[in-house]
Amino acid sequence: MSSRCLRFLIAPLIALSCQLAVGASSAPSADQIEAGKYLAIAADCIACHTVAGGKPYAGGLPMPLPMGNIYSSNITPDKATGIGNYSLDDFKKVLRKGVTPDGRNLYPAMPYPSYTKLSDQDIAGLYAYFMHGVEPVKQPNRAPSFPWPLTMRWPLKIWNLLFLDEGAYVARPYRDAQWNRGAYLVQGAAHCGTCHTPRGIGMQEKAYDEAGSGYLAGAELGGWQAFNITSDRNAGVGIWTTQQIVQYLRTGNVPGRAQAAGPMGEAVEHSFSKLADSDLTAIAAYIRTVPAATGLDRKPRSEQGRPADSYVAIRTSASMHSPVPDGAVLYLNHCASCHGMMGMGTKDGFFPSMLKNSSVGTTSARNLIQVILHGASVNNGATHYFMPAFQTELSDDDVVKLVDYLSNQFGNGELRASDSDIAKARTAPAH
């Protein structure tokens, strides 16, 4: 056989080998997929993109807006209904700009104003995980529940121009690696500001990092109060130690400080409890440096309440035939079996004390109402903290009386609930 014939036969084989080599080199490694999975956990993607009892990341979770509900999208790699046809550039454009491959702007309920800060490397890892580590699910996306013209997306282009600070996080050279890692996670993947930063007239976060006024100063979201978590000693977490913040993120429970519930309980369960200690410590180190922002709480939420020996026990009052307040009776019948007659709970915090309780010792009744009506559940992987819901057992008037009693007996005496507050909370999405 001539050398010319050999070249004719071998050349296609060489070309095919090169193509296979290029394909193999472009396939993500197991380490890259695993890194992407970790970042998806840090970003708590599953909490918004999975309905109760549904397939992971298949979407459909309602997100309430003033004009109605939008529904989270299917982000599995299904090609018909998910993101299976996305290129890496398409995926990056969604995270950095909030724009889909077909040019539609996403509502900023998807926290792309935070995800824009992710590094190119982390975005590539996320892409690798969602394309190769997630089961494809064929589940059509749901349209918003509000009518046209409110469904028009072009105004969101203006919103982006006004409020989107696009671009990856840039490390502060005057800060150490731990602080920068904490800032990167808080501002980016963990998107803490989405819940904990007040909103402006355009429903934008008033600040996106510690340089902005009011960053992490607290906000109302979905009927819950996301507390001030700046370094302010009264309204924020300035009296917390780094270790206490880490424990709260890891477990959702720090006796004498706070217990997670609602959206924060979900964040602990699906995200923070699964992060490395080094990352939780970095988050805590960063949060403790966020400039203090004052709020309505003029004393630390977790330091309210009088010593237990100053109380007159409900049982003593009853035995003396003294009138027992309706709130006290409600507490005795529905709360005392777990939290104790004197509200001391248990030392391990499994049943929280009503004293030094952040939901009882604050000026907003939102979280206390939510927990009374809808209960609480936090499963941190080691312990499952829970409280039953009483929305079918207690009337609106009962809840008003119970909130008043809890505040007067165990808190700062400033909490007040109205029938309209309770009616609103009854219709809020359960967490």
N, C-alpha and C positions, 0 to 999 in steps of 0.2 A: 504493500500500500504506500502511495506517495506521501511525502510530508504535507503536500497541499490537502490531500484527503483527510489526513489526521487532524490538521488544523480545522477543517470544515466540521469534523465530528466533535472535536474537543471544545471549540469556541462556545457552542450553546451550553455545554455542561458548565464551563467556567462562569458564563453569565448567570445561569440558574443558581450556581453556588453563591455568587455574589448577592443575588436577590435574597436568597435564604438567609445569608449572613446579615444583610441589612435588616430584614424582618426580625431576626432573632435579637439584634442589638436594640431595636426600637421597642420590643416587648418589655413591659415593666418587670422588674425583679420582685421577688417575694418580699424583700426588705422595703422596697418602695411602696408596695401595696399595704404592708403592715404599718408603715409610717403614715400613709393616707388614712388608714382606718383609725389610728390614734388621733389624728387631727379632726376626723369626722366626729369622734367622741368628744373632743375638746370643744367643738362647735355645736354639740348637742343637736345635730341634724335630725336624729331619729325622733326627737320630741315633737317637732313641727310637721314632719313629713310621714308620720305614721298615726293612723287612727287606732283607737282601742280595739284589739282583736284583729287588726288588719296586718297585712304583709309589710315588713320593714321597708321604709322609704317609698311606698307606693302612693303617698299623698292622700288628699281628701280631708285633712283636718280643717274645720272652720276657724277662721280668724276674724273676730268682730271688728268692724270699722263703723264710724258714725252713720254711714249710709247703708250698711248691710254687711254681709259676710263675703270674704274671699276665701278660697280654699287652697291649701298647700298643694304643690304639684308633685307628680310622679317623677322621682329622680333615680329610679332604677334604670339599668341599661337596656330596657325594652325599646326596640327600635320604632314601634308603632305609637306607643303612648308615653314613653319615658325619654331618656336622654341618650339612647343608644346610638344615635346618629351624630352626636356632638363630637366635634374635633376638640383637641386641647385648647385651641384658640377660641372656639365657641364657649367652652367651659370657663375659660379665663375672663371672657367678656361678660358673662353672667355675674361672676363674682366681683369683678372690678367696676363694672359700669351698670349692672342691673339690666342688661339688654340681651334678649334671646337671639338665636341665630337668624330668626325671621324678622328681626328688627323691632319686636314688641318690647316696650319698657315694662319692667316688673314693678309692682307696688313695693315701696320700701318696707312693708311688713316683712319681706325677705331682707334680712339685715346686710345687704350688700354694702351700705355705707361703712360697716365694720369689716366685712370680708375683703373689701378693697385693699386692706392693709396686709393681707397675706402675701408671703414671699412667692416668687415664681416657683421655687422648689416645692413649697408646700402645696401650691395649687396643682402642680404636676402630680404630687403624691395623692391628693384627693381625687384627681381625675383617674389615676391608676386604680385606686380602690373602688370607686363607683363603677368603673367599666369592667373590672376583673375580680372584684371581691364581693359584689352585691348580686343577689339573685334577681334576674329580670322578672318583672311582674307586669302583665298586660292589664292595666287599669286606666281607663280614660280619665282625663282631668275634668274637674267640675268648673263650670263658669261661675263668676261672681253672682250673688243673689240680688244685686241691685240693678236697676234698669239703665238702658241708654238714656241720656248721654253720659251718665256717670261712669260708664264702662270705657269711655274713650281713654286711650293711653297717651296721646300726644302731650297732654299737660305735664306728664311725668318727665318729659325731656326738659321742660322749663325748671321743674323741681330739681333735677340733677344739676342744671347749670347754677342754680341758686345755692344748693345745699350740699352737693356731693364733693367731698374732698378726696378726689381719686388718687390712688397710688399706694404702693407698698410702704409698710412701716420703715422709718429710717431711725436707726439706733442713735440714742443721745450719747455723744462721745464723752460727756462729763458724768455719765452714770456707768455703774459696773454691769457685768454681764447678767447677773441675777435680776437686777432692776429692769434692764431692757427686755429680758425674757418675760418677766411679769407684765410689763407694759404691752408687749406684743400680744400676749394671750388675752389680757383684759380688753384691750382696744380692738383686737382682731377676732380670732377664732371664738373666744368665749363671749364676745359682744355684750359685755356687762352693761354698757351704756344704753343699749336698746331698751332695757327695762328701768334702769336706775337713774337715767338722766332726764330732767324735765324737757318737755317738748315746747316748741315755739309755735307761732301762728300758722305755719305751714306743716305742722305735725313733724317737723324735723327735730332731731336732738339738738339742744342748744349748744352743746360742745361735744367734740369727739376725742379729746384727750385732756390731760391734766393742765394744759396751758389755757384751756377755755373756762370761762366763768360758769360755775354750776355743774361741772362734770361730776356725775355720780351722786348728785344732790338729792335723789329720790323723785319718784313720779308715780302717778296712778295709772294702772294698766290692767284692763280687763276686769275691773272691779276689785283688784288687789292694790295694796300700797307697797310698791318696791321701795324699801327704806333708803334713806341717806346712808351711803357707805364711804363718805369722805372721812378725813382725819379729824373732823369736829368731835370734841369730847362729849357733847351733849346730844346733838342731832345725829351724829355719825357713829363711827366705830373707833374713835380716838382712844377710848379706854381699853380696847381689846388688845391682847398681845398677838404677836405673829402666830404663836402656836394655837391660840384660840381660834383665829381665823382659819388656819389650816384644818383644825378639828371640825369646825362648822362646815367647811367645804367638803371634807371627807365623809362626815357622818350625818350632817344636818342637825346636830344636837350638841349644844354646849350648856350644861346645867348652870343656871345663874346668868346666862347671857341670852340665848335665843334657841328656838326650835324652828326648823324649816317647814314650810307648808306650801300648798298651791304650786305656782310656777317654779318657785325656788326649790321646793321639794323634788320636782321633776328634774331640775338641773343637777341636784345632788345625786339623784338616783341614776340618771342616764349618763351624766358627764363627769362632774367633779370627783365623785367617789371612785372613778376609774383612772384618774390621772396620777402621774408619778408624784411622789412627795416633793421632789425638787421643783416641779412646776407649781404645785400648790403653795410651796414656800415662796416662790418667785411672785406669784399672784398676790400673796399676803404682803410681801415686802413692798410691792408697788402700791397697793391700795393704801397702805399706811402713810404714804407720802403724798397722796392726792390732796391738794389744798382744801382746807376746811371750808365747808359751806354750811351756814346756819339754816335752821328750819324752825318749824313750830314747836318741836320738842326742845324745851329749855333745860331739861335735866335728862341724864341718860335713861333710855327706855328700859334698860335691864337693871336699873337700880331703884325702881319704884316699889312702893309697898311698905307697910309698917311691920315690925317684928310680930311674929305669930302670937306671942304671949299678951299682946295688947288687945286681942280680939275677945269678944264674948261669944262663945260657941253657940251655934244655932240650937243645939240640943239643950243647952242651959236655958236659953231664952224660952224654948218651948216648954221646958219643965216648970218654969215659973209662970206659965200661962200669959207670958208677954206676947203682944202681937208680933208675929214673925213676918218680915217683909216678903212680898211675893217673889222678889228676886232671890231671896235666901232659900225659899222653898224650892224654886226651880233649880237652884244650884245643888241643893241636897238631893233632889230626885234624879238629876241628870248628870251631875259632875262629880259629886263628892266621893262616889265609889272608886274613882280612879285618882282624882287630884287631892283627895283627903278632905275631912271636915274643915280643917284649918287652911286648906289650899296649899299645903307644903309639897304635894306630889311625892315622888320617890327620889332618893339620893342620886340614882344613876340617870335621872332625867327621862326614863322611859315614859313615866307619867309626869309631865312638866309641872313644876311649881307655878302657882298663880302669882306668887311674889316674884319680883325680878323677872318678869315675863315681858318680852318685848311687844307682844300683841296687846297685853293688858296695860302696860305702862306708857303707852304712846298717846298722842292726841287725836289720831285717826282711828275710827272704829271699823274701818273697812276689813282688815284682816281678821279681826275677832269675829265679825259677823260672818265672813266667809267660812271660817273654821267651824263655827257653831252650826251653820246651815249645811255645809258640804263635807265636813270632816277634814281629816288630814291623813296623808300616807307618804312615808319616806322609807324606801328600802335601799339601804346603802351597801347591800351585799353581805353585811355581817349581821345587821339588826334591822328589823322592820318595825318602825314606829308608826302607829296609826291611832286614829280617833274616829268614832262613828259619826255619821251625819244625823242631824236632828231636824232637817227641814220639814219632814212629814209629821213630826211630833210636836213641834213648837209653832205657835201662831206668831204673827208679826209682833203683837203686843207682848208675848212671852219673851221674844228676843230682845225687845227694847228694855224690858225689866231686868233681864239677865245681864245685859251689857252694863246697865247702870249699876247693878249690884257688884259685878266683878270689878268695875272701875273704882267704885267707892270703897269696897272692902279690901281689894288687893292691889289696886293701881294708883294712879295719880288723881283720881276723882274727876278727870276732865272728859272722859269718853262719854259721848252721847250718840244714840242711834235713833233715827226717825223711821217711820213706816215706809217712806219713799226709799231710804237707804236699803232697807231690807227687801223691799219689792224688787229693786234693781239687782241686788245680790242673788235673789232667787232665780233670776233669769240669766245670770252670768254663766258662761260655759264651765262645767265642772272640771276640776283638775285632779 
